[in-house]
Amino acid sequence: MITITKNAYLEMVEHAKGGVPKEVCGYGAGVDGVVTKIYQMKNVSATPETFFNFEEKEMFKVLKESRGEGLRLLVVYHSHPIGGNKPSESDKEYLSDPSLHYIIISLKHAEPEVNGFWIKKGEAGPVEIKIID
């Protein structure tokens, strides 16, 4: 299960909406398994809609900041502006850190659809998302 505060959840969804037509991405961090802080990342990929790519300097900055704040990275999130709500084949290939869960925000319909997943060795499965105050 992915447990995330309402504020962090809303920040993630608003980040996704604001990035259209490109995918957005970022990390969620917290303590005791609860995501309380969102680290929005820039998508440095020049391709519209279908791919994201972190900048290495920015990624290391997030790692340093989260550790300095006593937080642990718990999730990686990204949006699918026109796509579905499941991990793509490239997601399964590149997002395979077993210590993290994955959140996909699909903007295919009027209301965003937010789903959680585990990804290991090219396989993916659903994970429940629980939103708390």
C-alpha positions in Angstrom: 0.0 0.0 0.0 1.1 3.6 -0.8 0.0 6.0 1.9 0.2 9.6 0.9 -1.1 12.8 2.6 -3.9 14.7 0.8 -1.7 17.8 0.3 1.1 15.7 -1.3 -1.4 13.9 -3.5 -3.0 17.1 -4.7 0.4 18.6 -5.4 1.4 15.6 -7.6 -1.9 15.8 -9.5 -1.6 19.5 -10.1 2.0 19.0 -11.3 0.7 16.5 -13.8 -2.1 18.8 -15.1 0.4 21.7 -15.4 2.8 19.8 -17.5 0.4 18.9 -20.4 1.3 18.1 -23.2 4.5 16.7 -21.7 4.9 14.0 -19.1 5.9 15.2 -15.7 7.8 13.3 -13.1 9.1 13.5 -9.5 9.6 11.8 -6.2 7.5 11.4 -3.1 9.3 11.1 0.2 8.4 10.8 3.9 8.9 8.8 7.1 7.3 5.7 8.4 6.0 4.8 4.9 3.9 7.9 4.5 4.5 10.2 1.6 4.5 13.8 3.0 6.6 15.7 0.5 6.7 15.9 -3.3 9.9 16.8 -5.2 8.8 17.9 -8.6 11.3 17.2 -11.3 11.9 18.7 -14.8 11.3 16.6 -17.8 14.4 17.3 -19.9 13.2 15.1 -22.7 12.4 17.0 -25.9 9.7 14.5 -26.9 6.1 15.5 -26.3 3.7 13.4 -24.3 5.4 10.0 -24.3 8.7 10.1 -22.3 10.4 11.7 -19.3 14.0 12.0 -18.5 15.5 13.3 -15.2 18.5 15.6 -15.2 21.2 14.0 -13.1 22.1 17.1 -11.2 18.5 17.7 -10.2 18.1 14.0 -9.2 21.1 14.2 -6.9 19.8 17.5 -5.4 16.5 15.7 -4.5 18.4 12.8 -2.9 20.6 15.3 -0.8 17.6 17.4 0.2 15.4 14.5 1.2 18.2 13.0 3.3 19.0 16.3 4.9 15.3 16.6 5.9 15.3 13.1 7.4 13.0 11.8 4.7 13.2 8.6 2.7 12.3 8.4 -1.0 9.2 6.2 -1.2 7.6 6.7 -4.7 8.4 7.8 -8.2 5.5 9.4 -10.0 4.9 10.5 -13.5 2.0 11.4 -15.8 0.6 10.0 -18.9 -1.0 13.0 -20.6 -2.8 11.1 -23.3 -2.0 7.5 -22.3 -3.6 5.0 -20.0 -3.2 4.2 -16.4 -0.7 1.3 -16.5 3.1 1.2 -16.7 4.4 1.2 -20.2 7.1 -1.2 -21.4 9.7 1.5 -21.0 8.4 2.1 -17.4 8.9 -1.5 -16.6 12.4 -1.5 -18.1 13.7 1.7 -16.4 11.7 2.0 -13.2 12.8 -1.2 -11.5 14.0 -0.1 -8.0 12.4 -2.6 -5.7 12.6 -0.1 -2.8 10.2 2.3 -4.5 6.6 2.2 -5.5 5.4 3.9 -8.7 2.5 6.2 -9.2 1.0 7.0 -12.7 -1.3 9.9 -13.2 -3.4 9.3 -16.3 -4.9 12.5 -17.8 -6.7 10.6 -20.6 -10.1 11.5 -19.2 -11.6 14.7 -17.6 -10.8 13.5 -14.1 -7.2 12.4 -13.5 -6.8 8.7 -12.7 -4.1 7.9 -10.2 -2.8 4.4 -9.7 0.0 2.8 -7.8 2.3 -0.1 -8.9 5.2 -2.2 -7.9 7.7 -2.9 -10.7 10.3 -5.7 -10.5 12.3 -7.4 -13.3 10.0 -6.2 -16.1 6.8 -7.1 -14.3 4.3 -4.8 -12.7 1.3 -5.1 -10.4 -1.2 -2.9 -8.7 -0.7 -1.3 -5.3 -3.5 0.4 -3.4 -3.1 4.1 -2.7 -4.5 5.4 0.6 -4.9 9.2 1.0 -4.8 10.6 4.6 -5.1 14.0 6.1 
